[in-house]
Amino acid sequence: MDIPRIHTIRESEHRIHNPFTPTKLARLGEVLRLTPGTTALDLGSGSGEMLCTWARDHGLTGTGVDLSPLFTQQARARAVELGVADRVRFIHGDAAGYVSSDGPVDLAACVGATWIGGGVAGTVELLAKSLRPGGIMLIGEPFWHRTPPDQQTAELCDATSPSDFLLLPELLAGFGDLGYDVVQMVLADQDSWDRYQAGHWFTMRTWLDTHPDDEMFAEVRAELSADPARYAQYTREYVGWGVFALRQR
């Protein structure tokens, strides 16, 4: 089991696989008012930065599940680096359909991978199976700053159609329609988007310099050549991203 190789190449040096900086991630942990002993499940946990830093800073314990062998390996190494390997564990596996085997948790999260549930509604339903009554659910999700005018613009924003995402007010209202109150949110800003996207370019250029004979060379070369201008014209202008903390009504 693995994610597409192009994604592994572009994000291999990222600790956070979404447009959050360490400062944003730390702020999210602070506003959730986490207390020592909080139990967590993170589906699509990537390189484990959320669980590892929150275990260090807030005394959280938990489990992360991710489809990427590389990111899972990086998460385990990060836990050792931060001295929290006794508090967090990382499983290489498919997060789609995964339910906590240790009983209900205080915090159930899917930050930037709602495809595991076929979208927001399905992911909320999946996370609810692992969440204790009164617990907090975290959903990380893109939204439109403004709706793209046509199909081509949406695709240039890495969406399949304008209907893929909602405007922020519609996304927030949709959580209510699912029976949840939004109790906190932290949104990416332009700098955190820039750090995320530009990090891809640095990593891809380094990869190209060291893998001239790789079968993926032409694809990575084409993406690096086109992506800065595409991002500046489209993603940067149209796409927002945030993490939303929910409690069931």
C-alpha positions, -999 to +999 in steps of 0.1 A: +000+000+000+013+034-009+003+068-022+012+080-057+049+083-061+048+119-074+032+129-041+059+111-021+086+129-042+072+164-038+064+160-001+093+138+011+109+167+030+077+181+045+069+174+081+034+189+077+016+177+046-008+206+043-006+244+042+001+248+079+033+260+095+046+247+128+032+279+144-003+272+130-001+236+142+009+248+177-018+273+177-044+247+169-032+226+198-034+255+221-069+266+212-082+230+216-073+233+253-057+198+253-049+183+287-024+156+297-037+121+290-059+132+261-063+102+237-063+107+200-067+090+166-053+107+135-064+091+102-041+101+073-014+111+099+013+117+073+047+122+089+032+124+124+040+160+133+006+168+149+006+138+172+043+140+180+044+177+189+011+176+208+024+146+228+055+166+236+036+199+243+003+187+258+009+151+271-014+136+244-013+099+236-025+084+204-024+065+171-018+076+136-027+057+104-013+065+070-010+048+036+025+060+029+054+037+041+078+067+039+057+090+059+049+063+085+087+057+088+093+095+092+065+097+118+081+069+139+115+086+137+100+119+147+084+103+178+118+090+188+135+124+181+110+142+203+111+116+230+074+106+227+077+071+212+061+057+243+030+079+238+023+077+201+023+049+176+021+050+138+005+023+117+012+018+080-023+010+066-054+023+048-072+048+070-104+044+051-127+024+074-102+024+103-119+025+137-099+027+170-091-007+184-084+008+219-119+021+225-133+056+220-108+085+220-111+121+232-099+135+198-105+120+164-089+137+134-086+136+097-066+166+086-065+170+049-075+135+038-113+134+037-111+113+006-108+083+031-145+087+037-155+098+003-158+135+014-165+155+045-198+138+054-184+102+051-153+111+070-173+127+099-193+095+100-162+074+101-145+094+128-176+093+150-171+056+153-139+062+173-149+093+192-162+093+228-194+112+236-185+148+241-151+144+223-136+167+197-135+159+160-109+176+137-115+180+100-089+196+078-105+207+045-100+230+015-126+257+006-130+283-021-121+319-014-143+324-044-159+299-067-139+292-099-158+305-130-153+274-150-141+238-151-106+247-164-099+271-135-110+245-110-087+219-125-058+244-124-066+247-087-060+209-083-097+202-081-117+181-104-146+205-107-160+237-091-183+215-069-153+198-052-151+225-025-175+249-008-172+286+002-162+289+038-196+299+051-212+270+032-186+246+047-192+258+082-230+256+077-225+221+064-210+209+096-241+221+114-263+202+089-243+170+099-253+177+136-220+193+148-211+226+163-179+243+151-161+251+183-127+262+169-110+268+136-075+277+125-071+287+089-041+287+066-029+321+055-010+331+024+024+327+040+016+292+052+003+283+017+035+297+002+057+277+026+038+245+017+038+250-020+073+265-024+087+236-003+075+213-031+096+232-056+128+231-036+124+193-029+115+186-066+146+205-078+168+187-054+153+154-065+159+162-102+195+171-095+201+137-079+178+114-100+186+123-137+179+088-149+147+080-130+116+071-149+097+099-131+122+126-142+102+140-171+070+142-150+087+159-121+106+183-145+073+193-161+055+199-128+084+220-114+085+241-146+048+249-146+038+248-109+050+282-095+031+303-121+000+280-119+000+282-081+004+320-081-024+325-106-049+300-094-045+281-061-031+311-042-061+332-054-090+307-052-082+280-025-083+283+012-077+256+038-084+252+075-088+228+104-122+228+120-129+215+155-164+199+159-185+187+188-217+167+182-249+185+192 
